[in-house]
Amino acid sequence: MALSLFSNKTFKHGVHPPETKDATSKMPIRRFPFAPVMIIPLAQHIGAPSVPVVKEGQEVTRGQLIAKATGFVSVPMHAPASGIIRKIGNVPHMSGKMVPGFYLEPFPSSGQEVNEGTPVNPETATPDEIIAGIQNAGIVGLGGAAFPTHVKLKVPEGKTIDTLIINGVECEPYLTTDHRVMLEQGPDIMMGIKYLMRATGAEKTIIGIEANKPDAAEYLNSIIPAGMPVSVKLIPVKYPQGAEKMLITALLGREVPSGGLPIDAHAVVVNVATTAEIGRLLPHGRGIQERVITITGPGVKKKGNYLIPIGTPMRFVLETVGVEDNISEVFLGGPMMGPSISNLDIPIVKGTSGVVVFTDNEAKKRKEKIYPCIKCGACVDACPIFLNPSKLGILAKAEEYDTMVGQYHLMDCFECGSCTYVCPSNIPLVQYFRMSKGIVRKRSVKN
């Protein structure tokens, strides 16, 4: 099918931060070595953590099941390397807390081979069998959300999906993970689309890609199998174009209602790297043990796109690529939505799409004084879902959480950071909202 540019098709509002992708966009994916010790948290996804099925001191092989899912909204874990489970206990996590997990010591001669499992045939498998296969593979959203993919594919009774959207936008500054996956794993993406369309019953698929990645769009368009209802659409460069709700609006002209999900707009959105993993793993019945990550930023010496085993400690990552002496901040994911970490012993997990390192030079520029809100409305003009960040920020400081939720739709905020980016007073609005949502969720659990 023809490649097309939706020159005037996008969502309203948003921002245009510097893309800063040139350093890695043309660098092919390279394989990362195994760390001396792998740290594998059991909670790497939204939902119930997995439960160990191996014991301390047990030898495991790469790709072996080491923790099983505990319910539908849960996924299993697989060994990222062949080695010995040295300890099962608390491990460091990106949340800043210690959580249950494994310490795995790879064998010095551990190879990259993964044993074959029970394949899932995309031509004959039922939707439920494909959904079960995706869960068994431990696949979650690799764009950063880490939501179990199989859950969003299960169409509730009374709901229908007509369009599958493959998200190849990658609007976060610095990151080129999805760009390289599209250029280097095209056949896997097409195979993944077969599984996804059969699982959801979608009539057509649209691969949405921002216009700054024309090479990826042209390549994927050229390998679409004959007769497959798939099209590639280039859309304007704007942040946060890659958010599900924004992408649905840009490609389909539909709006996901407040408090609703993409399925309420008869669509399902799956990240392009997630799609590639489905196409790579299910034909062999394997589980996910590694993922592609962009490692970049002013503080990194050997910038690039790397295929890294899940569980690789951040300290080992930075030692391997080399960093400047004056590094100041390390972000997991992009600088707009990714959290800054305080502990280099935390590991790469399934939802880690990038590692961006800044030095003191950049940190000094960002650490400016916070001033009172001047009611300029810049945050209101930037918010892609038409919230009032200024008012929400004032309410957050006053701890008026019920008003934030009931009158100003706090829970619709997906923490894109556009409001913080444009605020002339340097108010950390998105951080206020993130903390407020955490308090609201804790209260609801207690009640």
N, C-alpha and C positions, 0 to 999 in steps of 0.2 A: 504494500500500500504506500501511497505517497507521503513523503515527509512534509509537514506543514508548520508554519509559524503563526501562532495566535498573537499577532502583533498588538492587539488591543484587548486581549483576554487576560485579565488578572483580577486580583481582589483589590478592594479599596484600602487606602492607608498603607502602613508599612514604612520601612526605612531602607536606606542604601548604604550600609557600611562598606568600607573598602574590602574587596574580595580577597586579596592577598593569597592567591592560589598558585601563582606562577612558579614558586620554588619547587613544587612537587607534582604539578598537574601532568607533566610529561615524564615522570619517573616511574618505570614499571614496578610491579609488585615484586618484592624480594622476600625470601623466607628468613625468618628469625631463628637464632639458635635456642636450644633449651636452656633454661636457667638451672643452676645447681639444685635449687629447691623451688617447687611450684606451690603457690598458695591458692586454694580453690574454695571460695565461700559457697555454702549451700544455698544462699539467698542471692541469686543473680538475676532475678526476674520478679515482676509484679505477681503477687499471689503467694501461695504457701511454699515455703522452702522444701527442697528435696530431702530425702532421708537416706543415710548411708546404707549400702548393702555390702560393704567390704569392712575388714577389720584392720587395726593397727598391725604393722609388720607384714601385711599381705602383699604379694607381688601382683601387679596389674599390667595389662598390655594396653597400648595406645588405642583409644576408642572404646575400651571396655566400660560397661555400665558400672559406675561407682556409687551412684545415689539415685533412688527412684522417686518419681513424682508422687505427691500425696494429695491426689484429687484432680479435678478437671482443670482448675486454674493453678497449674503447677507443671514443671517440666523436670526431666531427669538430668543428671550430670554424667559426663563421660571423661575418662582419663585422657589428659592432653599429651601424655607421654608414657612410655613403658617404664616402670620403676617400682618403687616400694612405698606404700603408705606409711610414712614415719609416725604421723600423729593425727588423731581425730580430736579436735577441740576447738577453742575459739581462735579465730584468725582476724587480722585487720581488714576493715571494709571501708569503702569510699564514703560511707555515711559518717565516719569518724568513730564508730562503735566497733567493738569486737563481736563477731558473729560466728556461729558454728561453721566448721569447714574442715578441709584436709590440708596436711602438709605432705606433698608427694616429692620424693627424691628420684629423679630420672636415672636410669642406668647410664653409665658413661658412654656406652655404645648404642644408646637408644636410637632407633631409626624412625623414618617417617611413615612406614607402612601401617595400614589400618586393615583389620580383618573384615571380610565381607559379612554382612548380616542378612536379614530377610528382605529382599527388594520389594518395593511397591510399584506395581505396573500402572503407569498413568492411563493406559488404554482400557484396562479391565477393572481396576480398583473402584470401589464405590466411594462416594464422598466421605462417608464415615471412616472407611479404611485409610483414605489419604489423610484425613484429619488426625487419626490415631498415629499414622506414620510420622507426621510432622511433630506431634507431641513426643513420640518415642525418640525422635532425633534430637530433642532438647532445644528446638529452634525457637528463638524469641526475636522481637523486633531489633534488628541490628543497627537501625538509625539512631538509637540512643534510648528509646523508651523502654526496651526490654520487656514489653508485654508479650505473653505467650501467644505465638502466631496462630496456633490451632484454635484458640478461643475466639478470635475475631472472625475466623472462617466458618464457625458454626452458626448457620442462619437460624434465628429464632422462629418459632411457629408464627405464621401471620406476616412475616417479613419477606421481602424479595430483593435480590441483587441483580441489576442489569449490567453494571459496569465494574470491571476490575481495573483499578488504577495502580500502576507500578511507579513508585516514587523515586525518580532519578534526579531530583532537583538539586539536593545538596547545597542549600543556600547559606549554610554557616560559613563565615570567613575561615580561611586557612585550610579547611578540609578538602581532600581530593580522593578519599576512599571510594565513594560510589562512582566517581568518574573513571577511576582505573578499573574497577570491577566491570563497568559497562564495556570498556575497551578490551578487556582481557578474558572475561568470562561470559561472553555473549551466548554461546550454546547452552550453558547452564541456566542462564536467565530464561531463554525460550522454553527449556524443559520445565523450569519452575512455573512458568505461566500455564503450561499444560495442566500441571497438578492443581494449580490454584483455580483455574476456570472450571475444572471438573468438580472440585470440592465445593465451590460456591454456586455453580450454575450460572455464572455470569455469561451474558451473550457476547460481550466484546471486551477488549482490553485496550487501555490507552497507557502508553509509557510517557510520562511527563518529565521533560528535561529542560533545565534553564538554558537560555540562548547562549550562555558562555561556554557551553560544551557541545558545539556543533559536530565535532568529530565523533563523539559517542552516539549522538542522534543519528548521524549518517550511517555509522556502522551497524547499529541495532536495526535500523530500517532495512538495511541490505540483507540481513539474515533471517527476516521473518519467514517462516515456512509458508509455502504456497497454500492458500485457502484458509489460513489461520486468521481469525478476526482481530488482528492486532494492528494498532497504528502508533506512530511516534509523533508527539506534539512538542514543539519548542515553544516555551513561554518566556515572557520578559524576566529579566534579572531583577529580583526584589526580595527583600527579607521581610517576613518569614514565609516565602512562597512554598517551602517544603512542609509546612504544617498541614495535617490532613484536611482540616476545614477549608483552609485557604486554597489548597490544590483542587479540591472538589469544586469550589466556586470558579476557579480559573479555567478548569477543563470542561466542566459540565454546566456551569451557570446555575448551580443549585446551592442552596444554603442549608447547612446542618442546623437544626433548631437549637435554641439555648438548652443546655442540659442533655442534648441528644448525641447520637453517635453517627458515623458515616453511613451506617446501614439505614438510618432514617431518611437518607437522601438516595437510597437504593444503590449504594456504592460500597466497596471495600478497598482500602488503600494498604499496599504492602511495599515496604522498602525494597529497592532493587538489589541490595546485597543479601537481604533475607530471601528474596526470590531465587537468587543464584545458589544459595546454600540448599534450598529445597530441591532445586534441580540437580545439584551435585551429590547430595546425600541419599535421597530417597531411592534412586535406582540401585543403590548398593546396600540399603538398610543400615546405614551408618549413623552415628551421632556426631554432633558438632564438637570439635576439639580445638579449633583455631578460628581466627577471623582476620580480615584485612583492616589495618589501622594506619592512618596518616600520623606521622611523627614530625612535627615542624615547629616553627616559631623562631624568633630571633636568638633564643638561647640554645638551639640545637645545631650541632656541627654536621652530622650526617643525616640531613632531612630526607624523608622518603615515605613510600607506602610499603608497609611490611605485613607479611602473613605471620601473625604472632600466636603462639599457643596460649589458650585461655589459662589464666593462673600465673602468668609471668609477672614477677614483682616489678613495680615501677622503678625501683632502684637499679635493677639489672637492665631494664630497658634503657634508662638514661646513661648508664655506664657503657652500654654497647654502642649507642649512637653518638655518644660524646656530647657534653654540654659546656657552655661557657662558665667561667669561674664565678660570675656574678648573677646566677639565675635567682629569680625572686619568686615567680609564681608558675605553677604547673596546673593546666586545666585539662580535665578529662572531657573530650568532646571539643566543640568550638567555644570561643570566648563569649559568645552571646548567651548561650544556654548552659554551657558546661560548667560544673562546679570546680572551684579551685581547691586543690587537695592540701592537706597539712601533714601527711605522712607518706613517705616514699616507700614504705613497706606494703602498701596496698597493692593488689594485683590487677592486671588486665582482666576484665570480665566480659561476658557476652555483649553487654550494651556499650562497651567502650569503642566509640567510632574514631577517636583521635586523641592525640596527646599534643598539647600546644604549650610551649615553654617560653616564658618571658624573662627578661633580665631586669636589673634595677633601673636601667634607662627607661624602659616602657612603664614600669610600675610607678616611678616618680611622676610621670606625666598623668597617670590615672588617679593618683592619690591626692586629689584636690579637696578643699574644704567643702562641707555640705552647707548650703544656704537655705533659708526658708523658701517655701513654694511661692512663686510670684504670680501664680494663676495665669500663666502665658498661654496655656492650652496646647503646647507642643506635644505633650504625651497623649492628649485626646486625639489629636490629628494623626498620631503615629499608630495608635492601637488598632490592630487589624480586625478586632471583633467588637469595636465601638464601645468599649468600657470607658469609665472616667477614672484613669489612674490617679489623677491628682486628688480626687475626693476619697478614693480608696486608701491612698497613702495617709491622708489626714485621719481617717477612721481607724487605720491600723495602729497609728501612734496612740490613739485614744482607747485602743482595745475594744472598739465597738464591732465585734466580729459578727453578731447577729445582723446588724444593719448592712455590713459588707456583703453578707450572703443573700439576705432577703431582698434588699433594695438595689444593690449595686453589682450583683451577679459575680461575686468573687470567684466562685468555683468554675466559671467559664474561662477564666484566665489560664492560658497554658504556658505562662512564664517564658515568653519569647524574648523578653528584655528590651523590646523596642522603646518602651517608655523610659527606662533608665538610660538608654543610649542617647536620647534626644534631650533629656532634662538639663537645662542650663544651670540649675542649682545643685547638680550632682547628687540628687536624692536617690538612694538605692531602692527604688520603688519595687522592683521585682523581688528583692530580698524580703521586703516587708510582706509582700503578698505570699511568698513561699512559706514564711513563718506563720502567717495568719491561717493559711490553709492547713498547715500541720496542726495547729491548735484546734481548728474546727473539726478535723478528722478525729483527733483524740477525744474531744468532747462527745462526738457522735458514738464512738465505741463505748464510752463509759455509760452513756444513756441507753 
